Amino acid sequence: MRRARSGHGMRGGACRFRMVVACALALMPACAGAEEGFDTEHIFGFMIGTDVGNPGEREFQSQTTGRFGKGGGTYRALEKEVEIEIVPLPNFRIEIGGIASLHDITGVPDIDDRRQFNFQGASLDLRYRLLDRERAPFGLTIAADLHGDRIDETSGAKGRMYGTEFTLAFDRELIPNFAIGALNLIYQPEWARFEVAGVSEKSSTIGAAFAGLVRVRPNMLLGGELRYFRQYEGIGLGEFSGQALFVGPTAYFQLSERSRLTLSWSMQAWGRPVGSGGNLDLVNFERHQARMVFGINF
């Protein structure tokens, strides 16, 4: 994987993120307002909140995720997922999505050079809220995000890939209508069989993530997310492969009564692959991750 970028590169990434936030703020309608309290269903970038919407709600969502930087060469991967969300029952949400991916890879160790755009696969996200923080000390939701792919999200190689991300989400309003905190506990088993080599691989990842956001304007939240991951061979947390810590800012904008925008960027601040004394794990994880989510009720 790519070595850590210079301080100038990191500052450049942060400046670009601030410019995007400033542009979104400038374009935000002056009439947009915020409800009392928080609706945490969509305010985080790489994490989830415990709110799941009200029965009968329907939403369209577009999620773009970028992953950049490996241990050498050039690595860029973009995923575009379009999703439909429905809330058929109280405290239960269903989301169905389709994913397309773009890979631009040159000179990265252990990954074939590739420049391609493909339909990647489909996903099904199920969430059930066990505790409502309005009636309990904190909110609690369990989620299972299942996916089936024909393109490997990291290398872009063709094959059959299946996996699930199980998440236990907690959140609590720290200061009424001003500050919110959230915790996610994550387990991700993955299985893949590659078309060309005919090789099967199994892996699993566990992680913990924390986020905090504050309301700086009635229609804008700013904060950050901190995420720690450990990757293993085998779906049962077998041999340890590596670990990484990501940190970065998140911004949420209520664009109108029906539309919203979330922007998030994370940088690997620390990591270590097994058998290495380096300060970053660019074998199992990327150097930078970015996400933009736009949603609209209909």
C-alpha positions as CSV (number, residue, x, y, z in Angstrom):
1,M,0.0,0.0,0.0
2,R,1.0,3.6,-0.5
3,R,3.2,5.3,2.0
4,A,1.8,8.1,4.1
5,R,1.4,11.4,2.2
6,S,3.3,14.4,3.1
7,G,1.9,17.1,5.5
8,H,1.3,19.3,2.5
9,G,-0.9,16.6,1.0
10,M,-2.9,16.2,4.2
11,R,-3.4,20.0,4.5
12,G,-4.5,20.1,0.9
13,G,-7.2,17.4,1.5
14,A,-8.4,19.3,4.6
15,C,-8.6,22.5,2.6
16,R,-10.6,20.8,-0.2
17,F,-13.1,19.4,2.4
18,R,-13.5,22.9,4.0
19,M,-14.1,24.3,0.5
20,V,-16.9,21.8,-0.2
21,V,-18.5,22.5,3.2
22,A,-18.4,26.2,2.5
23,C,-19.9,25.8,-1.0
24,A,-22.7,23.6,0.4
25,L,-23.4,26.3,3.1
26,A,-23.5,29.0,0.5
27,L,-26.0,27.1,-1.7
28,M,-28.3,26.1,1.3
29,P,-31.7,27.7,1.1
30,A,-32.3,30.3,3.7
31,C,-35.7,28.9,4.5
32,A,-34.4,25.5,5.6
33,G,-35.0,24.9,9.3
34,A,-34.3,22.2,11.9
35,E,-36.7,20.2,14.0
36,E,-36.4,20.1,17.7
37,G,-33.9,17.6,18.8
38,F,-32.0,15.3,16.4
39,D,-32.9,12.8,13.8
40,T,-29.8,10.6,13.7
41,E,-30.8,8.4,10.8
42,H,-28.6,10.1,8.2
43,I,-26.4,12.7,10.0
44,F,-23.3,10.6,10.1
45,G,-21.0,9.8,7.2
46,F,-19.4,6.4,7.8
47,M,-21.5,5.5,10.8
48,I,-25.2,5.0,11.5
49,G,-27.5,6.5,14.1
50,T,-30.3,4.7,15.9
51,D,-33.3,6.5,14.3
52,V,-35.0,4.6,11.5
53,G,-37.8,7.0,10.3
54,N,-41.5,6.9,10.8
55,P,-43.9,4.3,9.4
56,G,-44.8,5.0,5.8
57,E,-41.7,7.2,5.0
58,R,-40.0,6.7,1.7
59,E,-36.6,8.1,0.7
60,F,-34.2,8.0,-2.3
61,Q,-30.5,8.2,-1.4
62,S,-27.4,8.5,-3.4
63,Q,-24.1,7.6,-1.7
64,T,-20.7,8.2,-3.2
65,T,-17.6,6.7,-1.5
66,G,-14.0,7.3,-2.5
67,R,-11.0,5.4,-1.3
68,F,-7.5,6.6,-2.1
69,G,-3.9,5.5,-1.5
70,K,-2.2,2.2,-1.0
71,G,1.4,1.1,-0.3
72,G,2.7,2.2,-3.7
73,G,1.7,3.4,-7.1
74,T,-1.7,5.0,-7.8
75,Y,-4.9,3.7,-6.1
76,R,-8.3,5.3,-6.6
77,A,-11.6,3.5,-6.1
78,L,-15.1,5.1,-6.3
79,E,-18.4,3.5,-5.5
80,K,-21.8,5.0,-6.4
81,E,-24.7,3.4,-4.6
82,V,-28.4,4.4,-5.3
83,E,-30.9,3.3,-2.6
84,I,-34.5,3.2,-1.9
85,E,-35.5,3.3,1.8
86,I,-38.9,2.4,3.2
87,V,-40.3,2.1,6.8
88,P,-43.1,-0.5,6.7
89,L,-43.4,-0.9,10.4
90,P,-42.6,1.1,13.6
91,N,-38.9,0.9,14.4
92,F,-38.1,-1.2,11.3
93,R,-36.4,0.1,8.1
94,I,-35.6,-1.6,4.8
95,E,-33.1,-0.2,2.3
96,I,-32.4,-1.8,-1.2
97,G,-29.6,-0.5,-3.3
98,G,-27.5,-1.1,-6.5
99,I,-23.8,-0.3,-6.7
100,A,-21.5,0.8,-9.6
101,S,-17.7,1.1,-9.1
102,L,-14.8,2.8,-10.8
103,H,-11.2,1.7,-10.3
104,D,-8.0,3.4,-11.3
105,I,-5.0,1.3,-10.1
106,T,-1.4,1.4,-11.3
107,G,1.7,0.0,-9.7
108,V,0.1,-1.1,-6.4
109,P,1.8,-4.1,-4.8
110,D,-0.2,-7.3,-5.0
111,I,-3.0,-5.7,-7.0
112,D,-3.2,-5.9,-10.8
113,D,-3.2,-2.6,-12.8
114,R,-6.8,-1.8,-13.8
115,R,-8.8,1.1,-15.1
116,Q,-12.5,0.2,-15.4
117,F,-16.1,1.1,-14.6
118,N,-18.6,-1.7,-13.8
119,F,-21.8,-2.6,-12.2
120,Q,-20.6,-4.0,-8.9
121,G,-23.6,-5.5,-7.1
122,A,-26.6,-5.1,-4.9
123,S,-27.2,-4.5,-1.2
124,L,-30.0,-5.0,1.4
125,D,-29.9,-3.0,4.6
126,L,-32.2,-4.0,7.5
127,R,-32.4,-2.0,10.7
128,Y,-34.5,-2.4,13.9
129,R,-34.6,0.0,16.7
130,L,-34.7,-1.6,20.1
131,L,-34.5,1.5,22.3
132,D,-35.7,5.0,21.5
133,R,-33.5,7.6,23.3
134,E,-36.5,9.8,23.8
135,R,-37.9,7.1,26.2
136,A,-34.6,5.5,27.3
137,P,-31.2,6.6,28.6
138,F,-29.8,6.1,25.0
139,G,-30.9,4.9,21.6
140,L,-30.1,1.3,20.5
141,T,-30.4,-0.1,17.0
142,I,-29.2,-3.4,15.4
143,A,-28.4,-3.4,11.7
144,A,-27.5,-6.0,9.0
145,D,-26.2,-4.7,5.7
146,L,-26.0,-7.6,3.3
147,H,-24.3,-7.3,-0.2
148,G,-23.6,-9.5,-3.1
149,D,-21.0,-8.3,-5.7
150,R,-19.5,-9.4,-9.0
151,I,-16.6,-7.0,-8.6
152,D,-14.2,-6.9,-5.7
153,E,-14.5,-3.4,-4.1
154,T,-10.7,-3.2,-3.4
155,S,-9.0,-4.7,-6.4
156,G,-11.8,-4.5,-9.0
157,A,-11.3,-8.1,-10.0
158,K,-14.3,-10.1,-11.2
159,G,-15.7,-12.9,-9.1
160,R,-18.4,-13.6,-6.6
161,M,-18.3,-11.7,-3.3
162,Y,-20.7,-11.9,-0.4
163,G,-20.6,-10.2,2.9
164,T,-22.6,-8.7,5.8
165,E,-21.9,-5.8,8.0
166,F,-23.5,-6.3,11.4
167,T,-23.7,-3.1,13.5
168,L,-24.8,-2.4,17.0
169,A,-25.5,1.4,17.2
170,F,-25.9,3.6,20.2
171,D,-26.5,7.3,20.4
172,R,-27.4,9.9,23.0
173,E,-28.2,13.6,23.0
174,L,-25.4,15.1,25.1
175,I,-26.8,18.6,25.2
176,P,-30.4,19.0,24.2
177,N,-30.8,20.2,20.6
178,F,-27.1,21.1,20.5
179,A,-24.7,18.1,20.8
180,I,-25.2,14.4,19.9
181,G,-22.8,11.5,20.4
182,A,-22.9,8.0,18.8
183,L,-21.1,4.7,19.1
184,N,-21.0,1.8,16.6
185,L,-19.7,-1.7,17.2
186,I,-19.1,-3.5,13.9
187,Y,-18.5,-7.1,12.7
188,Q,-18.0,-7.7,8.9
189,P,-17.6,-11.3,7.6
190,E,-16.7,-11.5,3.9
191,W,-16.4,-14.3,1.4
192,A,-14.9,-14.1,-2.1
193,R,-14.1,-16.3,-5.1
194,F,-12.2,-14.7,-7.9
195,E,-13.0,-15.6,-11.5
196,V,-9.5,-15.6,-13.1
197,A,-7.5,-17.3,-10.4
198,G,-10.3,-19.5,-9.1
199,V,-9.1,-18.7,-5.6
200,S,-11.5,-18.4,-2.6
201,E,-10.8,-16.0,0.3
202,K,-12.5,-15.4,3.6
203,S,-11.9,-12.5,5.9
204,S,-13.5,-10.7,8.8
205,T,-13.2,-7.3,10.3
206,I,-14.3,-6.0,13.7
207,G,-14.4,-2.3,14.7
208,A,-15.6,0.4,17.0
209,A,-16.5,3.9,15.9
210,F,-17.4,7.1,17.8
211,A,-18.9,10.3,16.4
212,G,-19.8,13.7,17.9
213,L,-21.8,16.4,16.2
214,V,-22.9,19.9,17.3
215,R,-25.5,22.1,15.8
216,V,-23.8,25.3,14.6
217,R,-26.8,26.6,12.7
218,P,-30.5,25.4,12.7
219,N,-29.9,23.5,9.4
220,M,-26.2,22.5,9.8
221,L,-24.3,20.1,12.1
222,L,-20.5,19.8,12.3
223,G,-18.3,17.3,14.0
224,G,-16.1,14.3,13.5
225,E,-15.8,10.5,13.4
226,L,-13.1,8.3,14.8
227,R,-13.1,4.6,13.7
228,Y,-10.8,1.7,14.7
229,F,-10.7,-1.6,12.7
230,R,-8.9,-5.0,13.1
231,Q,-8.9,-7.4,10.1
232,Y,-8.5,-11.1,10.3
233,E,-8.3,-14.1,7.9
234,G,-11.4,-16.3,8.0
235,I,-14.9,-15.2,8.9
236,G,-14.4,-16.3,12.5
237,L,-11.7,-13.9,13.4
238,G,-8.8,-16.3,12.6
239,E,-5.3,-15.1,11.9
240,F,-4.7,-11.4,12.6
241,S,-3.9,-9.3,9.4
242,G,-3.7,-5.7,10.5
243,Q,-5.3,-2.7,12.1
244,A,-6.0,0.9,11.4
245,L,-7.4,4.1,13.0
246,F,-9.3,6.6,10.9
247,V,-10.2,10.1,12.0
248,G,-11.8,13.0,10.1
249,P,-14.6,15.7,9.9
250,T,-18.2,15.2,9.1
251,A,-20.8,17.9,8.1
252,Y,-24.6,17.5,7.8
253,F,-26.8,20.0,5.9
254,Q,-30.6,20.0,5.9
255,L,-31.0,21.5,2.4
256,S,-34.8,21.8,2.5
257,E,-37.7,20.2,4.3
258,R,-37.3,17.1,2.1
259,S,-33.6,17.0,1.1
260,R,-30.3,16.6,2.9
261,L,-26.6,16.3,2.3
262,T,-23.8,14.6,4.4
263,L,-20.1,15.1,3.7
264,S,-17.4,13.1,5.5
265,W,-13.6,12.6,5.0
266,S,-11.4,10.2,7.0
267,M,-7.6,9.9,7.0
268,Q,-5.7,6.9,8.4
269,A,-4.0,8.4,11.4
270,W,-2.4,5.2,12.6
271,G,-2.2,1.6,11.6
272,R,0.0,-1.5,11.3
273,P,-0.1,-4.6,9.2
274,V,1.0,-7.9,10.7
275,G,4.8,-8.4,10.5
276,S,5.5,-4.7,9.9
277,G,6.8,-1.9,12.2
278,G,5.3,0.9,10.1
279,N,2.9,3.5,11.4
280,L,0.2,2.8,8.8
281,D,-1.6,-0.3,7.4
282,L,-1.8,0.4,3.7
283,V,-2.0,-3.3,2.9
284,N,-5.5,-4.0,4.4
285,F,-6.8,-0.4,4.4
286,E,-6.6,2.8,2.4
287,R,-4.9,6.1,3.3
288,H,-7.9,8.3,2.7
289,Q,-11.7,7.7,2.6
290,A,-14.4,10.2,1.6
291,R,-18.1,10.0,1.4
292,M,-21.0,12.2,0.1
293,V,-24.6,11.2,0.8
294,F,-27.6,13.0,-0.7
295,G,-31.1,12.0,0.2
296,I,-34.7,13.2,-0.6
297,N,-38.1,12.2,0.8
298,F,-40.8,11.4,-1.7
